[in-house]
Amino acid sequence: MNAIWAIRSRSGRWALGLAIVCFAAIVFVLPIATAVMWSLVDPDVGWFPPDVIPAGLSLANWDHMLGM
């Protein structure tokens, strides 16, 4: 028996499960969200380091990718 199964309290198991889910969300969702934000950046404005969210959003990159 390993140490994880030794957590006998229900709240302890829930806390461990929540920590694992939060870690997985950060590892998997954050890069995907960043990639989506980069695809929506307005090419004329750009996205530079002090800004957490781009100053201008546009579908120009998607329009160019789909060839419309």
mmJSON file of the N, C-alpha and C atoms, coordinates in Angstrom:
{"data_MODEL":{"atom_site":{
"group_PDB":["ATOM","ATOM","ATOM","ATOM","ATOM","ATOM","ATOM","ATOM","ATOM","ATOM","ATOM","ATOM","ATOM","ATOM","ATOM","ATOM","ATOM","ATOM","ATOM","ATOM","ATOM","ATOM","ATOM","ATOM","ATOM","ATOM","ATOM","ATOM","ATOM","ATOM","ATOM","ATOM","ATOM","ATOM","ATOM","ATOM","ATOM","ATOM","ATOM","ATOM","ATOM","ATOM","ATOM","ATOM","ATOM","ATOM","ATOM","ATOM","ATOM","ATOM","ATOM","ATOM","ATOM","ATOM","ATOM","ATOM","ATOM","ATOM","ATOM","ATOM","ATOM","ATOM","ATOM","ATOM","ATOM","ATOM","ATOM","ATOM","ATOM","ATOM","ATOM","ATOM","ATOM","ATOM","ATOM","ATOM","ATOM","ATOM","ATOM","ATOM","ATOM","ATOM","ATOM","ATOM","ATOM","ATOM","ATOM","ATOM","ATOM","ATOM","ATOM","ATOM","ATOM","ATOM","ATOM","ATOM","ATOM","ATOM","ATOM","ATOM","ATOM","ATOM","ATOM","ATOM","ATOM","ATOM","ATOM","ATOM","ATOM","ATOM","ATOM","ATOM","ATOM","ATOM","ATOM","ATOM","ATOM","ATOM","ATOM","ATOM","ATOM","ATOM","ATOM","ATOM","ATOM","ATOM","ATOM","ATOM","ATOM","ATOM","ATOM","ATOM","ATOM","ATOM","ATOM","ATOM","ATOM","ATOM","ATOM","ATOM","ATOM","ATOM","ATOM","ATOM","ATOM","ATOM","ATOM","ATOM","ATOM","ATOM","ATOM","ATOM","ATOM","ATOM","ATOM","ATOM","ATOM","ATOM","ATOM","ATOM","ATOM","ATOM","ATOM","ATOM","ATOM","ATOM","ATOM","ATOM","ATOM","ATOM","ATOM","ATOM","ATOM","ATOM","ATOM","ATOM","ATOM","ATOM","ATOM","ATOM","ATOM","ATOM","ATOM","ATOM","ATOM","ATOM","ATOM","ATOM","ATOM","ATOM","ATOM","ATOM","ATOM","ATOM","ATOM","ATOM","ATOM","ATOM","ATOM","ATOM","ATOM","ATOM","ATOM","ATOM"],
"id":[1,2,3,4,5,6,7,8,9,10,11,12,13,14,15,16,17,18,19,20,21,22,23,24,25,26,27,28,29,30,31,32,33,34,35,36,37,38,39,40,41,42,43,44,45,46,47,48,49,50,51,52,53,54,55,56,57,58,59,60,61,62,63,64,65,66,67,68,69,70,71,72,73,74,75,76,77,78,79,80,81,82,83,84,85,86,87,88,89,90,91,92,93,94,95,96,97,98,99,100,101,102,103,104,105,106,107,108,109,110,111,112,113,114,115,116,117,118,119,120,121,122,123,124,125,126,127,128,129,130,131,132,133,134,135,136,137,138,139,140,141,142,143,144,145,146,147,148,149,150,151,152,153,154,155,156,157,158,159,160,161,162,163,164,165,166,167,168,169,170,171,172,173,174,175,176,177,178,179,180,181,182,183,184,185,186,187,188,189,190,191,192,193,194,195,196,197,198,199,200,201,202,203,204],
"type_symbol":["N","C","C","N","C","C","N","C","C","N","C","C","N","C","C","N","C","C","N","C","C","N","C","C","N","C","C","N","C","C","N","C","C","N","C","C","N","C","C","N","C","C","N","C","C","N","C","C","N","C","C","N","C","C","N","C","C","N","C","C","N","C","C","N","C","C","N","C","C","N","C","C","N","C","C","N","C","C","N","C","C","N","C","C","N","C","C","N","C","C","N","C","C","N","C","C","N","C","C","N","C","C","N","C","C","N","C","C","N","C","C","N","C","C","N","C","C","N","C","C","N","C","C","N","C","C","N","C","C","N","C","C","N","C","C","N","C","C","N","C","C","N","C","C","N","C","C","N","C","C","N","C","C","N","C","C","N","C","C","N","C","C","N","C","C","N","C","C","N","C","C","N","C","C","N","C","C","N","C","C","N","C","C","N","C","C","N","C","C","N","C","C","N","C","C","N","C","C","N","C","C","N","C","C"],
"label_atom_id":["N","CA","C","N","CA","C","N","CA","C","N","CA","C","N","CA","C","N","CA","C","N","CA","C","N","CA","C","N","CA","C","N","CA","C","N","CA","C","N","CA","C","N","CA","C","N","CA","C","N","CA","C","N","CA","C","N","CA","C","N","CA","C","N","CA","C","N","CA","C","N","CA","C","N","CA","C","N","CA","C","N","CA","C","N","CA","C","N","CA","C","N","CA","C","N","CA","C","N","CA","C","N","CA","C","N","CA","C","N","CA","C","N","CA","C","N","CA","C","N","CA","C","N","CA","C","N","CA","C","N","CA","C","N","CA","C","N","CA","C","N","CA","C","N","CA","C","N","CA","C","N","CA","C","N","CA","C","N","CA","C","N","CA","C","N","CA","C","N","CA","C","N","CA","C","N","CA","C","N","CA","C","N","CA","C","N","CA","C","N","CA","C","N","CA","C","N","CA","C","N","CA","C","N","CA","C","N","CA","C","N","CA","C","N","CA","C","N","CA","C","N","CA","C","N","CA","C","N","CA","C","N","CA","C","N","CA","C"],
"label_alt_id":[null,null,null,null,null,null,null,null,null,null,null,null,null,null,null,null,null,null,null,null,null,null,null,null,null,null,null,null,null,null,null,null,null,null,null,null,null,null,null,null,null,null,null,null,null,null,null,null,null,null,null,null,null,null,null,null,null,null,null,null,null,null,null,null,null,null,null,null,null,null,null,null,null,null,null,null,null,null,null,null,null,null,null,null,null,null,null,null,null,null,null,null,null,null,null,null,null,null,null,null,null,null,null,null,null,null,null,null,null,null,null,null,null,null,null,null,null,null,null,null,null,null,null,null,null,null,null,null,null,null,null,null,null,null,null,null,null,null,null,null,null,null,null,null,null,null,null,null,null,null,null,null,null,null,null,null,null,null,null,null,null,null,null,null,null,null,null,null,null,null,null,null,null,null,null,null,null,null,null,null,null,null,null,null,null,null,null,null,null,null,null,null,null,null,null,null,null,null,null,null,null,null,null,null],
"label_comp_id":["MET","MET","MET","ASN","ASN","ASN","ALA","ALA","ALA","ILE","ILE","ILE","TRP","TRP","TRP","ALA","ALA","ALA","ILE","ILE","ILE","ARG","ARG","ARG","SER","SER","SER","ARG","ARG","ARG","SER","SER","SER","GLY","GLY","GLY","ARG","ARG","ARG","TRP","TRP","TRP","ALA","ALA","ALA","LEU","LEU","LEU","GLY","GLY","GLY","LEU","LEU","LEU","ALA","ALA","ALA","ILE","ILE","ILE","VAL","VAL","VAL","CYS","CYS","CYS","PHE","PHE","PHE","ALA","ALA","ALA","ALA","ALA","ALA","ILE","ILE","ILE","VAL","VAL","VAL","PHE","PHE","PHE","VAL","VAL","VAL","LEU","LEU","LEU","PRO","PRO","PRO","ILE","ILE","ILE","ALA","ALA","ALA","THR","THR","THR","ALA","ALA","ALA","VAL","VAL","VAL","MET","MET","MET","TRP","TRP","TRP","SER","SER","SER","LEU","LEU","LEU","VAL","VAL","VAL","ASP","ASP","ASP","PRO","PRO","PRO","ASP","ASP","ASP","VAL","VAL","VAL","GLY","GLY","GLY","TRP","TRP","TRP","PHE","PHE","PHE","PRO","PRO","PRO","PRO","PRO","PRO","ASP","ASP","ASP","VAL","VAL","VAL","ILE","ILE","ILE","PRO","PRO","PRO","ALA","ALA","ALA","GLY","GLY","GLY","LEU","LEU","LEU","SER","SER","SER","LEU","LEU","LEU","ALA","ALA","ALA","ASN","ASN","ASN","TRP","TRP","TRP","ASP","ASP","ASP","HIS","HIS","HIS","MET","MET","MET","LEU","LEU","LEU","GLY","GLY","GLY","MET","MET","MET"],
"label_asym_id":["A","A","A","A","A","A","A","A","A","A","A","A","A","A","A","A","A","A","A","A","A","A","A","A","A","A","A","A","A","A","A","A","A","A","A","A","A","A","A","A","A","A","A","A","A","A","A","A","A","A","A","A","A","A","A","A","A","A","A","A","A","A","A","A","A","A","A","A","A","A","A","A","A","A","A","A","A","A","A","A","A","A","A","A","A","A","A","A","A","A","A","A","A","A","A","A","A","A","A","A","A","A","A","A","A","A","A","A","A","A","A","A","A","A","A","A","A","A","A","A","A","A","A","A","A","A","A","A","A","A","A","A","A","A","A","A","A","A","A","A","A","A","A","A","A","A","A","A","A","A","A","A","A","A","A","A","A","A","A","A","A","A","A","A","A","A","A","A","A","A","A","A","A","A","A","A","A","A","A","A","A","A","A","A","A","A","A","A","A","A","A","A","A","A","A","A","A","A","A","A","A","A","A","A"],
"label_entity_id":["1","1","1","1","1","1","1","1","1","1","1","1","1","1","1","1","1","1","1","1","1","1","1","1","1","1","1","1","1","1","1","1","1","1","1","1","1","1","1","1","1","1","1","1","1","1","1","1","1","1","1","1","1","1","1","1","1","1","1","1","1","1","1","1","1","1","1","1","1","1","1","1","1","1","1","1","1","1","1","1","1","1","1","1","1","1","1","1","1","1","1","1","1","1","1","1","1","1","1","1","1","1","1","1","1","1","1","1","1","1","1","1","1","1","1","1","1","1","1","1","1","1","1","1","1","1","1","1","1","1","1","1","1","1","1","1","1","1","1","1","1","1","1","1","1","1","1","1","1","1","1","1","1","1","1","1","1","1","1","1","1","1","1","1","1","1","1","1","1","1","1","1","1","1","1","1","1","1","1","1","1","1","1","1","1","1","1","1","1","1","1","1","1","1","1","1","1","1","1","1","1","1","1","1"],
"label_seq_id":[1,1,1,2,2,2,3,3,3,4,4,4,5,5,5,6,6,6,7,7,7,8,8,8,9,9,9,10,10,10,11,11,11,12,12,12,13,13,13,14,14,14,15,15,15,16,16,16,17,17,17,18,18,18,19,19,19,20,20,20,21,21,21,22,22,22,23,23,23,24,24,24,25,25,25,26,26,26,27,27,27,28,28,28,29,29,29,30,30,30,31,31,31,32,32,32,33,33,33,34,34,34,35,35,35,36,36,36,37,37,37,38,38,38,39,39,39,40,40,40,41,41,41,42,42,42,43,43,43,44,44,44,45,45,45,46,46,46,47,47,47,48,48,48,49,49,49,50,50,50,51,51,51,52,52,52,53,53,53,54,54,54,55,55,55,56,56,56,57,57,57,58,58,58,59,59,59,60,60,60,61,61,61,62,62,62,63,63,63,64,64,64,65,65,65,66,66,66,67,67,67,68,68,68],
"pdbx_PDB_ins_code":[null,null,null,null,null,null,null,null,null,null,null,null,null,null,null,null,null,null,null,null,null,null,null,null,null,null,null,null,null,null,null,null,null,null,null,null,null,null,null,null,null,null,null,null,null,null,null,null,null,null,null,null,null,null,null,null,null,null,null,null,null,null,null,null,null,null,null,null,null,null,null,null,null,null,null,null,null,null,null,null,null,null,null,null,null,null,null,null,null,null,null,null,null,null,null,null,null,null,null,null,null,null,null,null,null,null,null,null,null,null,null,null,null,null,null,null,null,null,null,null,null,null,null,null,null,null,null,null,null,null,null,null,null,null,null,null,null,null,null,null,null,null,null,null,null,null,null,null,null,null,null,null,null,null,null,null,null,null,null,null,null,null,null,null,null,null,null,null,null,null,null,null,null,null,null,null,null,null,null,null,null,null,null,null,null,null,null,null,null,null,null,null,null,null,null,null,null,null,null,null,null,null,null,null],
"Cartn_x":[0.854,0.0,0.905,0.602,1.419,0.813,1.51,1.11,-0.195,-0.511,-1.735,-2.974,-2.937,-4.082,-4.215,-3.178,-3.233,-4.047,-4.422,-5.267,-6.658,-7.006,-8.268,-9.429,-9.143,-10.248,-10.786,-12.073,-12.73,-12.303,-12.192,-11.802,-10.356,-9.503,-8.124,-8.03,-8.832,-8.846,-9.411,-10.457,-11.024,-10.011,-9.273,-8.264,-7.155,-6.724,-5.697,-6.211,-7.438,-8.026,-8.168,-8.602,-8.743,-7.387,-6.365,-5.02,-4.527,-4.792,-4.372,-5.127,-6.418,-7.216,-6.769,-6.492,-6.032,-4.674,-3.783,-2.471,-2.616,-3.474,-3.687,-4.303,-5.22,-5.833,-4.794,-3.892,-2.846,-1.909,-1.53,-0.569,-1.162,-2.43,-3.022,-3.839,-4.567,-5.471,-4.73,-3.786,-3.083,-2.349,-1.609,-0.97,-1.978,-3.075,-4.095,-4.737,-5.027,-5.619,-4.642,-3.372,-2.375,-2.297,-2.354,-2.32,-3.536,-4.7,-5.918,-5.797,-5.272,-5.098,-4.116,-3.023,-2.076,-2.723,-3.65,-4.296,-5.268,-5.702,-6.658,-6.009,-4.696,-4.001,-4.108,-4.417,-4.478,-3.061,-2.796,-1.428,-0.904,-1.782,-1.35,-0.935,-1.494,-1.24,-0.161,-0.216,0.754,0.384,1.247,1.038,2.397,2.625,3.948,3.943,5.106,5.223,4.477,4.391,3.687,2.195,1.628,0.193,-0.062,-1.004,-1.396,-2.375,-3.246,-4.224,-3.896,-3.984,-3.645,-4.489,-3.874,-4.565,-5.67,-5.473,-6.465,-6.645,-7.891,-8.195,-8.772,-8.47,-8.917,-9.004,-9.837,-9.922,-9.116,-8.215,-7.422,-6.553,-5.97,-5.129,-5.961,-7.145,-8.034,-8.496,-8.771,-9.187,-8.063,-6.848,-5.707,-5.483,-5.636,-5.41,-6.448,-7.695,-8.765,-8.835,-8.06,-7.978,-9.234,-9.904,-11.136,-10.871],
"Cartn_y":[-1.173,0.0,1.244,2.183,3.395,4.495,5.619,6.685,7.366,7.418,8.101,7.37,6.046,5.278,5.349,5.84,5.955,7.166,8.044,9.196,8.657,8.63,8.015,9.007,10.278,11.242,11.55,11.689,11.983,13.352,14.334,15.681,15.7,14.877,14.8,14.243,13.214,12.653,13.648,14.386,15.405,16.518,16.927,17.983,17.518,16.274,15.734,15.652,15.189,15.12,16.489,17.471,18.836,19.41,19.137,19.619,19.009,17.729,17.067,17.639,17.86,18.427,19.852,20.661,22.031,22.047,21.159,21.067,20.67,19.688,19.243,20.355,21.116,22.219,23.27,23.562,24.547,24.034,22.781,22.22,22.072,21.707,21.435,22.605,23.309,24.36,25.668,26.02,27.292,27.397,26.388,26.505,26.591,25.874,25.936,27.318,27.87,29.214,30.254,30.106,31.034,30.931,29.728,29.545,30.171,30.03,30.644,32.164,32.712,34.171,34.653,33.913,34.305,34.266,33.348,33.28,34.435,35.072,36.178,37.557,37.621,38.917,39.649,40.93,41.775,41.968,41.579,41.689,43.119,44.104,45.496,46.039,45.479,45.988,45.187,43.863,43.008,42.756,41.971,41.639,41.645,42.592,42.789,42.522,42.207,41.689,42.395,43.705,44.238,43.898,43.618,43.327,41.85,41.588,40.205,39.738,40.638,40.363,41.282,40.795,41.642,42.92,43.99,45.272,45.233,44.473,44.382,42.948,42.55,41.205,41.282,40.27,40.254,38.817,38.584,37.271,37.225,38.181,38.258,37.03,36.509,35.305,34.105,33.986,32.871,33.037,34.267,34.539,34.169,34.533,34.184,32.667,32.003,30.557,29.794,30.245,29.562,29.989,31.015,31.439,32.111,32.836,33.499,34.893],
"Cartn_z":[0.0,0.0,0.0,-0.88,-0.922,-0.048,0.04,0.962,0.558,-0.743,-1.172,-0.649,-0.676,-0.187,1.324,1.993,3.446,3.893,2.959,3.316,3.604,4.84,5.254,5.257,5.458,5.543,4.15,4.09,2.815,2.283,3.184,2.745,2.243,2.815,2.351,0.945,0.657,-0.695,-1.69,-1.291,-2.174,-2.435,-1.408,-1.573,-2.519,-2.366,-3.254,-4.692,-4.864,-6.199,-6.831,-6.042,-6.548,-6.94,-6.156,-6.48,-7.795,-8.001,-9.239,-10.433,-10.297,-11.395,-11.706,-10.691,-10.92,-11.618,-11.199,-11.844,-13.305,-13.575,-14.956,-15.796,-15.212,-15.948,-16.313,-15.388,-15.67,-16.759,-16.666,-17.618,-19.015,-19.125,-20.436,-20.992,-20.17,-20.656,-20.914,-20.085,-20.251,-21.588,-22.039,-23.365,-24.515,-24.401,-25.456,-25.484,-24.319,-24.256,-24.813,-24.531,-25.072,-26.592,-27.115,-28.568,-29.236,-28.622,-29.176,-29.145,-28.036,-27.962,-29.035,-29.266,-30.306,-31.684,-31.904,-33.214,-33.425,-32.341,-32.446,-32.375,-32.237,-32.149,-33.475,-33.391,-34.581,-35.121,-36.379,-36.913,-36.965,-37.077,-37.142,-35.781,-34.713,-33.364,-32.66,-32.721,-32.049,-30.59,-29.943,-28.528,-27.871,-26.992,-26.421,-24.922,-24.333,-22.971,-21.843,-21.758,-20.576,-20.567,-21.731,-21.818,-21.541,-20.646,-20.375,-21.439,-21.869,-22.924,-24.098,-25.328,-26.484,-26.531,-27.031,-27.137,-28.186,-29.244,-30.303,-30.755,-30.935,-31.407,-32.814,-33.615,-34.996,-35.473,-36.454,-37.078,-38.375,-38.572,-39.807,-39.989,-38.911,-39.033,-39.454,-38.91,-39.28,-40.731,-41.125,-42.497,-43.472,-43.119,-43.978,-44.022,-42.875,-42.82,-43.643,-43.586,-44.308,-45.769,-46.139,-47.538,-48.046,-47.216,-47.635,-48.13],
"occupancy":[1.0,1.0,1.0,1.0,1.0,1.0,1.0,1.0,1.0,1.0,1.0,1.0,1.0,1.0,1.0,1.0,1.0,1.0,1.0,1.0,1.0,1.0,1.0,1.0,1.0,1.0,1.0,1.0,1.0,1.0,1.0,1.0,1.0,1.0,1.0,1.0,1.0,1.0,1.0,1.0,1.0,1.0,1.0,1.0,1.0,1.0,1.0,1.0,1.0,1.0,1.0,1.0,1.0,1.0,1.0,1.0,1.0,1.0,1.0,1.0,1.0,1.0,1.0,1.0,1.0,1.0,1.0,1.0,1.0,1.0,1.0,1.0,1.0,1.0,1.0,1.0,1.0,1.0,1.0,1.0,1.0,1.0,1.0,1.0,1.0,1.0,1.0,1.0,1.0,1.0,1.0,1.0,1.0,1.0,1.0,1.0,1.0,1.0,1.0,1.0,1.0,1.0,1.0,1.0,1.0,1.0,1.0,1.0,1.0,1.0,1.0,1.0,1.0,1.0,1.0,1.0,1.0,1.0,1.0,1.0,1.0,1.0,1.0,1.0,1.0,1.0,1.0,1.0,1.0,1.0,1.0,1.0,1.0,1.0,1.0,1.0,1.0,1.0,1.0,1.0,1.0,1.0,1.0,1.0,1.0,1.0,1.0,1.0,1.0,1.0,1.0,1.0,1.0,1.0,1.0,1.0,1.0,1.0,1.0,1.0,1.0,1.0,1.0,1.0,1.0,1.0,1.0,1.0,1.0,1.0,1.0,1.0,1.0,1.0,1.0,1.0,1.0,1.0,1.0,1.0,1.0,1.0,1.0,1.0,1.0,1.0,1.0,1.0,1.0,1.0,1.0,1.0,1.0,1.0,1.0,1.0,1.0,1.0,1.0,1.0,1.0,1.0,1.0,1.0],
"B_iso_or_equiv":[0.0,0.0,0.0,0.0,0.0,0.0,0.0,0.0,0.0,0.0,0.0,0.0,0.0,0.0,0.0,0.0,0.0,0.0,0.0,0.0,0.0,0.0,0.0,0.0,0.0,0.0,0.0,0.0,0.0,0.0,0.0,0.0,0.0,0.0,0.0,0.0,0.0,0.0,0.0,0.0,0.0,0.0,0.0,0.0,0.0,0.0,0.0,0.0,0.0,0.0,0.0,0.0,0.0,0.0,0.0,0.0,0.0,0.0,0.0,0.0,0.0,0.0,0.0,0.0,0.0,0.0,0.0,0.0,0.0,0.0,0.0,0.0,0.0,0.0,0.0,0.0,0.0,0.0,0.0,0.0,0.0,0.0,0.0,0.0,0.0,0.0,0.0,0.0,0.0,0.0,0.0,0.0,0.0,0.0,0.0,0.0,0.0,0.0,0.0,0.0,0.0,0.0,0.0,0.0,0.0,0.0,0.0,0.0,0.0,0.0,0.0,0.0,0.0,0.0,0.0,0.0,0.0,0.0,0.0,0.0,0.0,0.0,0.0,0.0,0.0,0.0,0.0,0.0,0.0,0.0,0.0,0.0,0.0,0.0,0.0,0.0,0.0,0.0,0.0,0.0,0.0,0.0,0.0,0.0,0.0,0.0,0.0,0.0,0.0,0.0,0.0,0.0,0.0,0.0,0.0,0.0,0.0,0.0,0.0,0.0,0.0,0.0,0.0,0.0,0.0,0.0,0.0,0.0,0.0,0.0,0.0,0.0,0.0,0.0,0.0,0.0,0.0,0.0,0.0,0.0,0.0,0.0,0.0,0.0,0.0,0.0,0.0,0.0,0.0,0.0,0.0,0.0,0.0,0.0,0.0,0.0,0.0,0.0,0.0,0.0,0.0,0.0,0.0,0.0],
"pdbx_formal_charge":[null,null,null,null,null,null,null,null,null,null,null,null,null,null,null,null,null,null,null,null,null,null,null,null,null,null,null,null,null,null,null,null,null,null,null,null,null,null,null,null,null,null,null,null,null,null,null,null,null,null,null,null,null,null,null,null,null,null,null,null,null,null,null,null,null,null,null,null,null,null,null,null,null,null,null,null,null,null,null,null,null,null,null,null,null,null,null,null,null,null,null,null,null,null,null,null,null,null,null,null,null,null,null,null,null,null,null,null,null,null,null,null,null,null,null,null,null,null,null,null,null,null,null,null,null,null,null,null,null,null,null,null,null,null,null,null,null,null,null,null,null,null,null,null,null,null,null,null,null,null,null,null,null,null,null,null,null,null,null,null,null,null,null,null,null,null,null,null,null,null,null,null,null,null,null,null,null,null,null,null,null,null,null,null,null,null,null,null,null,null,null,null,null,null,null,null,null,null,null,null,null,null,null,null],
"auth_seq_id":[1,1,1,2,2,2,3,3,3,4,4,4,5,5,5,6,6,6,7,7,7,8,8,8,9,9,9,10,10,10,11,11,11,12,12,12,13,13,13,14,14,14,15,15,15,16,16,16,17,17,17,18,18,18,19,19,19,20,20,20,21,21,21,22,22,22,23,23,23,24,24,24,25,25,25,26,26,26,27,27,27,28,28,28,29,29,29,30,30,30,31,31,31,32,32,32,33,33,33,34,34,34,35,35,35,36,36,36,37,37,37,38,38,38,39,39,39,40,40,40,41,41,41,42,42,42,43,43,43,44,44,44,45,45,45,46,46,46,47,47,47,48,48,48,49,49,49,50,50,50,51,51,51,52,52,52,53,53,53,54,54,54,55,55,55,56,56,56,57,57,57,58,58,58,59,59,59,60,60,60,61,61,61,62,62,62,63,63,63,64,64,64,65,65,65,66,66,66,67,67,67,68,68,68],
"auth_comp_id":["MET","MET","MET","ASN","ASN","ASN","ALA","ALA","ALA","ILE","ILE","ILE","TRP","TRP","TRP","ALA","ALA","ALA","ILE","ILE","ILE","ARG","ARG","ARG","SER","SER","SER","ARG","ARG","ARG","SER","SER","SER","GLY","GLY","GLY","ARG","ARG","ARG","TRP","TRP","TRP","ALA","ALA","ALA","LEU","LEU","LEU","GLY","GLY","GLY","LEU","LEU","LEU","ALA","ALA","ALA","ILE","ILE","ILE","VAL","VAL","VAL","CYS","CYS","CYS","PHE","PHE","PHE","ALA","ALA","ALA","ALA","ALA","ALA","ILE","ILE","ILE","VAL","VAL","VAL","PHE","PHE","PHE","VAL","VAL","VAL","LEU","LEU","LEU","PRO","PRO","PRO","ILE","ILE","ILE","ALA","ALA","ALA","THR","THR","THR","ALA","ALA","ALA","VAL","VAL","VAL","MET","MET","MET","TRP","TRP","TRP","SER","SER","SER","LEU","LEU","LEU","VAL","VAL","VAL","ASP","ASP","ASP","PRO","PRO","PRO","ASP","ASP","ASP","VAL","VAL","VAL","GLY","GLY","GLY","TRP","TRP","TRP","PHE","PHE","PHE","PRO","PRO","PRO","PRO","PRO","PRO","ASP","ASP","ASP","VAL","VAL","VAL","ILE","ILE","ILE","PRO","PRO","PRO","ALA","ALA","ALA","GLY","GLY","GLY","LEU","LEU","LEU","SER","SER","SER","LEU","LEU","LEU","ALA","ALA","ALA","ASN","ASN","ASN","TRP","TRP","TRP","ASP","ASP","ASP","HIS","HIS","HIS","MET","MET","MET","LEU","LEU","LEU","GLY","GLY","GLY","MET","MET","MET"],
"auth_asym_id":["A","A","A","A","A","A","A","A","A","A","A","A","A","A","A","A","A","A","A","A","A","A","A","A","A","A","A","A","A","A","A","A","A","A","A","A","A","A","A","A","A","A","A","A","A","A","A","A","A","A","A","A","A","A","A","A","A","A","A","A","A","A","A","A","A","A","A","A","A","A","A","A","A","A","A","A","A","A","A","A","A","A","A","A","A","A","A","A","A","A","A","A","A","A","A","A","A","A","A","A","A","A","A","A","A","A","A","A","A","A","A","A","A","A","A","A","A","A","A","A","A","A","A","A","A","A","A","A","A","A","A","A","A","A","A","A","A","A","A","A","A","A","A","A","A","A","A","A","A","A","A","A","A","A","A","A","A","A","A","A","A","A","A","A","A","A","A","A","A","A","A","A","A","A","A","A","A","A","A","A","A","A","A","A","A","A","A","A","A","A","A","A","A","A","A","A","A","A","A","A","A","A","A","A"],
"auth_atom_id":["N","CA","C","N","CA","C","N","CA","C","N","CA","C","N","CA","C","N","CA","C","N","CA","C","N","CA","C","N","CA","C","N","CA","C","N","CA","C","N","CA","C","N","CA","C","N","CA","C","N","CA","C","N","CA","C","N","CA","C","N","CA","C","N","CA","C","N","CA","C","N","CA","C","N","CA","C","N","CA","C","N","CA","C","N","CA","C","N","CA","C","N","CA","C","N","CA","C","N","CA","C","N","CA","C","N","CA","C","N","CA","C","N","CA","C","N","CA","C","N","CA","C","N","CA","C","N","CA","C","N","CA","C","N","CA","C","N","CA","C","N","CA","C","N","CA","C","N","CA","C","N","CA","C","N","CA","C","N","CA","C","N","CA","C","N","CA","C","N","CA","C","N","CA","C","N","CA","C","N","CA","C","N","CA","C","N","CA","C","N","CA","C","N","CA","C","N","CA","C","N","CA","C","N","CA","C","N","CA","C","N","CA","C","N","CA","C","N","CA","C","N","CA","C","N","CA","C","N","CA","C","N","CA","C","N","CA","C"],
"pdbx_PDB_model_num":[1,1,1,1,1,1,1,1,1,1,1,1,1,1,1,1,1,1,1,1,1,1,1,1,1,1,1,1,1,1,1,1,1,1,1,1,1,1,1,1,1,1,1,1,1,1,1,1,1,1,1,1,1,1,1,1,1,1,1,1,1,1,1,1,1,1,1,1,1,1,1,1,1,1,1,1,1,1,1,1,1,1,1,1,1,1,1,1,1,1,1,1,1,1,1,1,1,1,1,1,1,1,1,1,1,1,1,1,1,1,1,1,1,1,1,1,1,1,1,1,1,1,1,1,1,1,1,1,1,1,1,1,1,1,1,1,1,1,1,1,1,1,1,1,1,1,1,1,1,1,1,1,1,1,1,1,1,1,1,1,1,1,1,1,1,1,1,1,1,1,1,1,1,1,1,1,1,1,1,1,1,1,1,1,1,1,1,1,1,1,1,1,1,1,1,1,1,1,1,1,1,1,1,1]
}}}
